[in-house]
Amino acid sequence: MRAALLAMAVLVAATLTPETQRAFSHYASLVEADFQRSQPFLDVDANAQRRQRVLDGQIVVLPREQMENGKPLTIPNAQIQDWYGAVLLPCTLERATAILQNYSNYKNFYQPDVTGSKLLSRHGGDFRVFLQLFRKQILTVVLNTEYDIHYQHEGTERLRIVSRSTRINEVSGKKELPAGQGYGFLWRLNSYWKLEAVPGGVIAECRALSLSRDIPTGLGWLLRDFVKKFPRESMEHTLEGTRQAARGNVVTGQ
């Protein structure tokens, strides 16, 4: 408790600037271009050892970094966490799609990271979704978030999904702060899924981009666990939660 009070006392607010927003949008546009033209379809198909690990039941999670003209991209006054993960789902592609589109039950599939979830609207393969995200380390962080999500089927055995955050608001007590204000734990969250039916189930790959404030000098002890650990652990929890739902091991409800 004392550590949390000290943390809040020394951590100053951060504001998402237009320059940072533009840099993230550019980074995401390069990732999306690669995502759409990727050959082979699944990343694991380019690495036989990694593919076998997934087929053997392992969850593979790795850091990624988007390059431009052979150089890494920099984000002013912020940082991007870029993670890739893959898992074998023991189900059909139809069932995997139904699980991923069951947004009202994300609070059951992905607890404790997701504490509230709701489908706001749907038009064909386009969805608008609300998720309340929760994280407790030194600090307790609650975020109200919304996403635009597009499903793109490629025949009967392949599926691409693009999810882009449209708003992320920190919650302080019972008050929701304006978007882009607060402590800057998470400003943007995009994810890109590829699913392909294979013998034994469906290989699901996800690449997630999260944008957060830069770590101020002297406050690494406070923010590093959240900024560094949250994206990786969130990826692991998401893939494992999806696999458990595919196995039918999650109690669902409204």
FENMO-V15928 format. One record per residue. RES is the residue in three letters. PHI is phi as a letter, one per 40 degrees, with the letter a starting at -180 (NA if undefined). OMEGA is omega as a letter, one per 20 degrees, with the letter a starting at -180 (none if undefined). Layout:
# FENMO-V15928
res->RES phi->PHI omega->OMEGA
res->RES phi->PHI omega->OMEGA
This chain:
# FENMO-V15928
res->MET phi->NA omega->r
res->ARG phi->c omega->r
res->ALA phi->c omega->r
res->ALA phi->c omega->r
res->LEU phi->c omega->r
res->LEU phi->c omega->a
res->ALA phi->d omega->a
res->MET phi->c omega->a
res->ALA phi->c omega->a
res->VAL phi->c omega->a
res->LEU phi->c omega->a
res->VAL phi->c omega->a
res->ALA phi->c omega->r
res->ALA phi->b omega->a
res->THR phi->b omega->r
res->LEU phi->c omega->a
res->THR phi->c omega->r
res->PRO phi->d omega->r
res->GLU phi->c omega->r
res->THR phi->c omega->r
res->GLN phi->d omega->a
res->ARG phi->c omega->a
res->ALA phi->c omega->r
res->PHE phi->c omega->r
res->SER phi->c omega->r
res->HIS phi->c omega->r
res->TYR phi->d omega->a
res->ALA phi->c omega->a
res->SER phi->c omega->r
res->LEU phi->c omega->r
res->VAL phi->c omega->a
res->GLU phi->c omega->r
res->ALA phi->c omega->r
res->ASP phi->c omega->a
res->PHE phi->c omega->a
res->GLN phi->c omega->a
res->ARG phi->b omega->a
res->SER phi->d omega->r
res->GLN phi->b omega->j
res->PRO phi->c omega->a
res->PHE phi->d omega->r
res->LEU phi->c omega->r
res->ASP phi->c omega->a
res->VAL phi->c omega->r
res->ASP phi->c omega->r
res->ALA phi->c omega->a
res->ASN phi->a omega->a
res->ALA phi->c omega->a
res->GLN phi->c omega->a
res->ARG phi->c omega->r
res->ARG phi->c omega->a
res->GLN phi->c omega->r
res->ARG phi->d omega->r
res->VAL phi->c omega->r
res->LEU phi->c omega->r
res->ASP phi->c omega->r
res->GLY phi->h omega->r
res->GLN phi->c omega->r
res->ILE phi->c omega->a
res->VAL phi->b omega->r
res->VAL phi->b omega->a
res->LEU phi->a omega->r
res->PRO phi->c omega->r
res->ARG phi->b omega->r
res->GLU phi->a omega->a
res->GLN phi->c omega->r
res->MET phi->b omega->r
res->GLU phi->b omega->a
res->ASN phi->f omega->r
res->GLY phi->g omega->a
res->LYS phi->b omega->r
res->PRO phi->c omega->r
res->LEU phi->c omega->r
res->THR phi->b omega->a
res->ILE phi->b omega->a
res->PRO phi->c omega->r
res->ASN phi->f omega->a
res->ALA phi->a omega->r
res->GLN phi->a omega->r
res->ILE phi->b omega->r
res->GLN phi->b omega->a
res->ASP phi->b omega->a
res->TRP phi->b omega->r
res->TYR phi->b omega->r
res->GLY phi->a omega->r
res->ALA phi->a omega->r
res->VAL phi->a omega->r
res->LEU phi->c omega->r
res->LEU phi->c omega->a
res->PRO phi->c omega->a
res->CYS phi->a omega->r
res->THR phi->c omega->r
res->LEU phi->c omega->r
res->GLU phi->c omega->r
res->ARG phi->c omega->r
res->ALA phi->d omega->r
res->THR phi->c omega->r
res->ALA phi->c omega->r
res->ILE phi->c omega->a
res->LEU phi->c omega->r
res->GLN phi->c omega->a
res->ASN phi->c omega->a
res->TYR phi->c omega->r
res->SER phi->c omega->a
res->ASN phi->b omega->r
res->TYR phi->d omega->r
res->LYS phi->c omega->r
res->ASN phi->c omega->a
res->PHE phi->c omega->a
res->TYR phi->b omega->r
res->GLN phi->c omega->j
res->PRO phi->c omega->a
res->ASP phi->c omega->r
res->VAL phi->b omega->a
res->THR phi->b omega->r
res->GLY phi->a omega->a
res->SER phi->a omega->a
res->LYS phi->a omega->r
res->LEU phi->c omega->a
res->LEU phi->c omega->r
res->SER phi->a omega->r
res->ARG phi->a omega->r
res->HIS phi->b omega->a
res->GLY phi->g omega->a
res->GLY phi->c omega->a
res->ASP phi->b omega->a
res->PHE phi->b omega->r
res->ARG phi->b omega->a
res->VAL phi->b omega->r
res->PHE phi->b omega->r
res->LEU phi->b omega->r
res->GLN phi->b omega->a
res->LEU phi->b omega->a
res->PHE phi->b omega->r
res->ARG phi->a omega->r
res->LYS phi->b omega->r
res->GLN phi->b omega->r
res->ILE phi->c omega->r
res->LEU phi->b omega->r
res->THR phi->c omega->a
res->VAL phi->b omega->r
res->VAL phi->b omega->a
res->LEU phi->b omega->r
res->ASN phi->c omega->a
res->THR phi->b omega->r
res->GLU phi->b omega->a
res->TYR phi->a omega->r
res->ASP phi->b omega->a
res->ILE phi->b omega->a
res->HIS phi->b omega->r
res->TYR phi->b omega->a
res->GLN phi->b omega->r
res->HIS phi->c omega->r
res->GLU phi->b omega->a
res->GLY phi->g omega->a
res->THR phi->b omega->a
res->GLU phi->b omega->a
res->ARG phi->b omega->a
res->LEU phi->a omega->r
res->ARG phi->b omega->r
res->ILE phi->b omega->r
res->VAL phi->b omega->r
res->SER phi->b omega->r
res->ARG phi->b omega->r
res->SER phi->c omega->r
res->THR phi->b omega->r
res->ARG phi->a omega->r
res->ILE phi->b omega->a
res->ASN phi->b omega->r
res->GLU phi->c omega->r
res->VAL phi->b omega->r
res->SER phi->b omega->a
res->GLY phi->g omega->r
res->LYS phi->b omega->a
res->LYS phi->b omega->r
res->GLU phi->c omega->a
res->LEU phi->c omega->r
res->PRO phi->d omega->r
res->ALA phi->d omega->r
res->GLY phi->g omega->r
res->GLN phi->b omega->a
res->GLY phi->h omega->a
res->TYR phi->c omega->r
res->GLY phi->g omega->r
res->PHE phi->c omega->a
res->LEU phi->a omega->a
res->TRP phi->b omega->r
res->ARG phi->a omega->r
res->LEU phi->a omega->r
res->ASN phi->b omega->r
res->SER phi->b omega->a
res->TYR phi->b omega->a
res->TRP phi->b omega->r
res->LYS phi->b omega->r
res->LEU phi->b omega->r
res->GLU phi->a omega->r
res->ALA phi->c omega->r
res->VAL phi->b omega->r
res->PRO phi->d omega->r
res->GLY phi->g omega->r
res->GLY phi->i omega->a
res->VAL phi->b omega->r
res->ILE phi->c omega->r
res->ALA phi->b omega->r
res->GLU phi->b omega->r
res->CYS phi->b omega->r
res->ARG phi->b omega->a
res->ALA phi->b omega->r
res->LEU phi->b omega->r
res->SER phi->b omega->a
res->LEU phi->b omega->r
res->SER phi->a omega->r
res->ARG phi->c omega->r
res->ASP phi->c omega->a
res->ILE phi->c omega->a
res->PRO phi->c omega->r
res->THR phi->d omega->r
res->GLY phi->g omega->a
res->LEU phi->b omega->r
res->GLY phi->d omega->r
res->TRP phi->d omega->a
res->LEU phi->c omega->a
res->LEU phi->c omega->a
res->ARG phi->c omega->a
res->ASP phi->c omega->a
res->PHE phi->c omega->a
res->VAL phi->c omega->a
res->LYS phi->c omega->a
res->LYS phi->c omega->a
res->PHE phi->d omega->a
res->PRO phi->c omega->r
res->ARG phi->c omega->a
res->GLU phi->c omega->r
res->SER phi->c omega->r
res->MET phi->c omega->r
res->GLU phi->c omega->a
res->HIS phi->c omega->a
res->THR phi->c omega->a
res->LEU phi->c omega->r
res->GLU phi->c omega->r
res->GLY phi->c omega->r
res->THR phi->c omega->r
res->ARG phi->c omega->r
res->GLN phi->c omega->r
res->ALA phi->c omega->r
res->ALA phi->c omega->r
res->ARG phi->c omega->a
res->GLY phi->g omega->a
res->ASN phi->c omega->a
res->VAL phi->b omega->r
res->VAL phi->c omega->a
res->THR phi->b omega->r
res->GLY phi->a omega->a
res->GLN phi->b omega->none
